[in-house]
């Protein structure tokens, strides 16, 4: 079976990128990260890519006249490297319908909560965990979903629950959720690589 070609979009330290690379190197995942693209220069994820001899680029929005030109640059890089699945791993920029249409049902994202709770515009990073604790939720978790033209609205692939402890801070909760992210993202990519995901309307069936 041919390795699935992954293009990973990042903005920060790239721990999910690392978990994917580790899953490939251990033989769990029949895939290859063929390119890493960061929304900012200096993101540590770029260093991780270079350590594993993966082509890595920083493409910053401020260097382009429009969102469309910015996204076209990223699309061109992904297509140049023949990417089959686009993986968003802590990518903080919201992608427009223009980008999503270039890779229909071929973009995956991970969100640090149980969608449809604590998601959508403004819910990213630490803000998600602060909102979970402030609301008094007893359970949070991780969601891997396909990306559609909305924000965190695409068909859900996998979800895993993480309990909220009474003494949790946003930082302690984030750390436990991140551990689960590192397990569940490679699992979702593996299901995709094996052709076991079928989208029916809003539902993703695992074959």
Secondary structure, 3 states (H helix, E strand, C coil): CCCEEEEEEECCCCHHHHHHHHHHHCCCCCEEEEEEEECCCCCHHHHHHHHCCCCEEECCHHHCCCHHHHHHHHHHHHHHCCCCEEEECCCCCCCCHHHHHHCCCCEEEEECCCCCCCCCCCCCCHHHHHHHHHHCCCEEEEEEEECCCCCCCCCEEEEEEEECCCCCCHHHHHHHHHHHHHHHHHHHHHHHHCCCEEEECCEEEEC
